[in-house]
Amino acid sequence: MKAFSVCYTFESNIQWEQMTTELGTSVEEVTDEVLNRLEGSRFVTLQGDAGTCIINAALVRQVRVVDLEN
C-alpha cells in the first residue's frame, strides 16, 4: 500500500486527508481521483487524523497531493 496526504485549501481553512492506494499509483492519479470526487458530489467526507468531517465541495479553492513515501 502507498500513502498519500491530500491538502484541501479553503478561503480561511485547511483540511488534510490521509489516503492509501495500491503500490503503482502516482500523484497524478490520486489528484484525478480527488478532483473527480469533488466534481461528482456536493459534499465530500474526509478521513483525517482528527476524525471524519464533511466538507462542501464548492468551497474548495485548491487541492494538493503529497506522496508520503518520497
Summary of the structure (lengths in Angstrom):
residues: 70
radius of gyration: 11.7
end to end distance: 13.8
largest distance: 34.3
contacts: 167
relative contact order: 0.33
helix: 24%
strand: 49%
